[in-house]
Amino acid sequence: MHLDPLPASARTGDGPMDLNAVRTVSHAVSAAHLFIYLAPETAEQAAELGVTDRGPAYLAFRSAAMGAVPWQVTLAAFYNFSPRAVRAMAGVWDAAPPERWQAARFLAAGRAMRRVGVRLTEDHRAEARSLIDPVVAGADYAGKVLAAANASVGLPPDPLVALWQQITVAREWRGDAHLVVLADNGLGPCDCLVLHTATGPLPTALARSTRQWDDEEWNAATARLVARGWLDSDAVVTDAGRAARERIDVETDEHCAALWAPIGNAGARRFAALIAPITDAFTAAGTFRSVRGRSDPA
């Protein structure tokens, strides 16, 4: 991939953020972060820590930055998981403390990116850091629990993994902001997942198997969305439901405009282009085949 250098004058704010630029960089960040949940290296590292169940391992890896919090805190931070899904992580801090889970996550990320041959030159990696570092340093973390926790984690010496961790901070910042928007729109944990599966490519079976809402809970959430006119009687999304989903995404973009303001529209788009080789490499390796087009609701 050939990328012309971004002029130094474009590395700072260049006026009001364009929400298209915000969404472009947000999608790029989410895609570049996603492989950690699917790569075999992650499961291998969890097994070395004594946890072979994918659910508790996922919860431990993602919440490790918060420290040895009770599962109820992880439930609150993750939002769209059922209590029964998150309760299963009880005991993961006995298997290994959060610091070891975090170190194992970094090791898995580095191993996976090198296995698939991420093509990111030293110059491009340095430029990407010159853009994301001021974003992370200048972010307002009030109410951004997972983002703040990840921002507090010391960066590893591996420069590629350090870049990935900064990407993770930005990904979790948007996720934290999205939860505020969901709550403002009266969408509870199960309701938002039902709407997400009805309006996007995330398969219902995958959402339900990972978040573990039972039939009664899923049906009740569906009924609430039908009552709002967002789903029809067959649980198919309506025009009003699609409009509501788009409004929620736009409101999330509006929250995230402040995050990317330090580097402006040009910087945000440039950063998206610079980190694209991470997603490209894992796509070519078939890592995303089972969840093609997936975009997490939070």
N, C-alpha and C positions, 0 to 999 in steps of 0.2 A: 504494500500500500504506500503510495507517494503522498506525503503531506507537506505542503509549503509551510514554512515557519509563520507563526502568528506574529504580526507586528507588535512591538512592545507597547505601542499606544493603545492596542486593543485588549491588553491584559487587565485593565481596570474597568470599572463600570462605564458603559457607553450609553447612558440614558435609561429610561424605564425598561424593565425586563419584558421581553416578548414572551407570552405564554407558550408559543410554539417552541421557542428555544428552551424554555423550562421543561416542557414535556419531552423534547428530544433528548436532552441530557439526562432526565430522570429515567427514561426507558433504557438508555445506554448503561447507566449506573446499575439499574436493576438486573439487566441481562448479564453484565460483567460480574456481578456478585453471585448469581444464581447457582453456578456450577458446584459450589461448596456443598450443597444439599444432595447432589446427584452423583458426584465422583466417587468411585470405589475407595479412593484413598481415605475419604472421611470415615467410612464404615470400618476400614482397617485400623485407623487410629483409635476409634472408639473401642474396638475389640481389644486393643492393647491396654486400654484403661479398664477393661473388664465389663463393658456394656455392649451387648450384641443386638439388643432390640433397637430398631431404627428410630422409633418414636422418642423414647427417653434420650437417646444419643443426640437427636436433632435438638431437643429442648435444652440439653446441657450445653452443647456447643454454642447455640445462639444466645443463651442467657448467661454464659460464663462471665462475660464482661461486667455483669452486675454484681458478681460475687456470689457467695453461698446463700442466696435468698431462698426462702420457702417457696414451694411450688405455687402457692397462691399469688405471690408477687409476679412470677413468670406468667401466670394466667392473666393477670391484669395488664401486663405489658404486651402480651401477644394478641389479646382481644378476641379473635374469632375462633379460638379453640374452646372445646367444651371442657368443663372441669375434669371429667373423667380422663380426657386425653392428657392433660397436664399433670394430674395427680400421679400418673405413671412414672414421672421423673423422680419421685421421692426415693432417696437413696443414692442418686448419682453423685452427690458430693461426698458420700462415704466411699464410693468406688475410687474417686480422685477429687482433689480440691479444684475449684474453678481455675486456678492458675495453670494447672496441668491440662485441663480441657482447652484453655485458650492457647497454650503452647502447641497442643496436638492439632488444633484447628489451623494454626499457622503452618505447621509442618505438612498437613494434608493439602492446604492450598498451594504451597510451593511445589510439592511433588506432583500434584495434578496439573498445574500450569506447565511444568517442564515436560511431563509425559506427552501432552497434546501439542507441544511445540509452540507456545504463544510467541508470536513474532512481534516483539516490541523492542526497538533498538534502545541503546543506552540514552541517546539524545531525546528520543520520544518519551521515554520513561521519565527523564529529568524534566522535560517540558510539562508532562502531565502532572508531576508533583508541584511544579511552579504554579499550576492553576488550582489544583485541589487543596493544597496546603492552606492558602488564605481563606478558602471557603470553610474548611474545617475550623481554622483558628478564629474566624470572625462570626461563626454561627451563634445564634441565640438558642441556648439549650433549655430554656424554661419550658417545662412540660414535655420535653423530648427525652424520655427515660432511656430507651435503648441507644439512641444516638449519643447521648451524654456518656453513657457507660462505655461505649466503644471509643469515644474520643479520649477517654481517660486511660485507655490501654496503651502501654508503651509500644512503640513501633518496633517490629522485629528487624534484625540486621539485614535480612534478605531484601534487597531493594524492590523486587517484583512483588513480594508479599506485603511489604510496607505500603506500596501503592494500592494493593487490593484492600488493605485494612482502611485506608482513607476513603476508598470507594464504599466500603461497608458503612462507614459513618454517615456518608451522604444518603445511602440507601435507607438506613434505619431512620434518619431524620425525616425523610419523606413519609416513611411508614408511620412514624409517630404523629406527624401532621395529619395524615389521612384518618387516624383514629379520632382526632378532634372533629374533623368534618363529618365522619360517620355518626358520632354522638350528636352533633348539632342537627343532623338530619333525622334523628330518631331511629337510626338503624342499629339494633343490638347485634351482639356477636354472631348469632345464627342467622338473623335476617340479612346482614350484609353479605354473608357467604351464599345464601340462596339467590340473592340478586346478582351477585358476581357470576355464579355459574349459569344463570339464566341469560346474562348479557355478554358473556365472554367465552373464551376457549378453554377455561379451566374445567375439566370434566367433573361432573357431579360425583361420580364414584371416587375419584381421587380426593376431592374436597372432603367428602364424608369419611373416608377411611383414615385420613390424616387428622381431621378435626374431631371426629368421633361424636357427632350429634346423632342421637337415635331417631327412630321414625317419628315418635310423638313430637319431639322437639323440632325436627325438620318440617313436619306437616303444620305445626303451629306457626312457625315462622313464615311458611308459604301462605297460610291463611291471612296473616297480618299484611303481607304484601298484596294479596288479592283485594283485601279491604281498602287498601290505599289506591287501588287501581293500577298498580305497577306490574301485576301479573293478571292474566285472565283466569277463568275457572279451570283451565287445563294446565295452569302453572307456566304458561308461555308468556314471555315478556311482552308488555304492551308498548305503544308509542310513548305513553307517559312514563313507563318504567325506564325505557331507553333514555329519555330526556333527563330523568332523575339521575341515572348513572352518569351521564355526561356532565351534568351540573356538579355532581360530587367530585368528579375528576378535575373539572375546571377550578372548583374551590380549593382542591388540594394543590393544583398548580399555582394558584394565587398565594397560598401559604408559602410555597417553595420559592417564589420569586425572590424573597428576601435572602434566602440561602445562597443563591447564585449571583446576587447583585455585586459582590466584590469583584467578579471577573466579567460581568456584563454578558450580553448576548453572544458576542463573538467568542469570548472565552468559554462560555458554556458549550457552544457548538463545537469549538475546537477540542475541548476535553472529551466530548462524546466521540469524536473521530479518533482521537488518540487511543482511547481504551477499547475501541471496536475489535482490535486483534484478539483480545481475550475471548470475547463471545464468538468470533469467527473460528478460532481454534477448537473450541469445545463443540461448536455446531458441526464442524467438519469431522470431528471424532465421534459424532452420534450421541453425545452426552444428553442432549435435550430432546431426543427423539420421542421419548415417552410422554413428555409434557410440552410438546411443540406449541408455541404461542402462549404459554402460560404467563400470567401476570398475577402475582399474589395480591389479594385485596387489602393486605396490610403488611 
